[in-house]
Amino acid sequence: DSGVTQTPKHLITATGQRVTLRCSPRSGDLSVYWYQQSLDQGLQFLIQYYNGEERAKGNILERFSAQQFPDLHSELNLSSLELGDSALYFCASSVELWADSGNTIYFGEGSWLTVV
Amino acid sequence: AQKITQTQPGMFVQEKEAVTLDCTYDTSDPSYGLFWYKQPSSGEMIFLIYQGSYDQQNATEGRYSLNFQKARKSANLVISASQLGDSAMYFCAMEDNQGGKLIFGQGTELSVKP
């Protein structure tokens, strides 16, 4: 158990709908990351928050948004869903912005999203 | 641009034998971090081992060790005494030079034979 909690674990929804994925980072971790894993794109970084502030942005679509709340949990909102958004969405967390031997990046179990 | 390359899409190993999973990277930064993660068929991403570019010794974590060759820009994962439970996808990743986010390779699927 990495200590990073993601809900829901599985989600099936229709095209055009909106979903929210939730992540609770490990206790004490200030940095939260979201990744998307699909068969054709592999593992892609979406966005990073650090202590409530957006820190880095990757290949995140405009239909997607995220935020990190004062209690450090984070949510990823996916709207106007398309079939191609079906993927495994990971949340990860770390203590600081930079990893080192004492501060690594741990992943949650992921949220499987299927858009039908 | 930073890049991670895993050239072995799939590998087989006999139970109890050692196996090496290859990873090469490309970066112009002097300071960087390298990670290995394991992804079983259930989907979760499990952290295995970390190597910092300035670490003097190769990282080890139980049966996992990282063969870090800086001049060759390689960070191969060595799994000793393979177990059936080691069958999974293995990803090599590098920390982005902007901080924190990881750049992943395409992964290597390891199958351990009894």
Contacts between the chains, C-beta under 8 A, distances in Angstrom:
chain1	res1	chain2	res2	distance
A	2	B	44	7.7
A	2	B	46	7.4
A	2	B	47	7.0
A	31	B	100	5.8
A	33	B	100	6.8
A	33	B	101	6.1
A	33	B	102	7.7
A	35	B	102	7.9
A	42	B	104	6.4
A	42	B	106	5.8
A	42	B	107	7.4
A	43	B	91	6.8
A	43	B	93	8.0
A	43	B	102	7.9
A	43	B	104	4.1
A	45	B	96	7.7
A	45	B	101	4.6
A	45	B	102	6.7
A	45	B	103	7.5
A	48	B	100	5.6
A	48	B	101	5.5
A	50	B	100	7.6
A	55	B	99	7.1
A	55	B	100	6.9
A	56	B	96	7.6
A	56	B	98	5.8
A	56	B	99	6.9
A	56	B	100	6.7
A	56	B	101	5.5
A	58	B	101	6.6
A	88	B	43	5.8
A	90	B	45	6.0
A	92	B	45	7.6
A	92	B	102	7.9
A	94	B	100	6.6
A	97	B	99	4.6
A	97	B	100	5.1
A	98	B	33	7.8
A	98	B	95	7.2
A	98	B	99	5.4
A	98	B	100	6.3
A	99	B	33	4.8
A	99	B	35	7.5
A	99	B	50	6.8
A	99	B	95	5.3
A	99	B	100	6.8
A	100	B	33	6.7
A	100	B	50	7.8
A	100	B	52	5.7
A	101	B	50	5.8
A	101	B	52	5.7
A	101	B	55	6.7
A	101	B	59	7.5
A	104	B	35	7.1
A	104	B	47	5.8
A	104	B	50	5.0
A	105	B	35	7.0
A	105	B	47	7.1
A	105	B	95	8.0
A	105	B	100	7.3
A	105	B	102	6.4
A	106	B	47	5.6
A	107	B	37	7.1
A	107	B	44	7.0
A	107	B	45	3.7
A	107	B	46	7.6
A	107	B	47	7.1
A	108	B	44	7.6
A	109	B	42	7.9
A	109	B	43	6.8
A	109	B	44	4.2
A	110	B	43	5.2
A	110	B	44	6.3
A	110	B	45	7.1
A	112	B	43	6.9
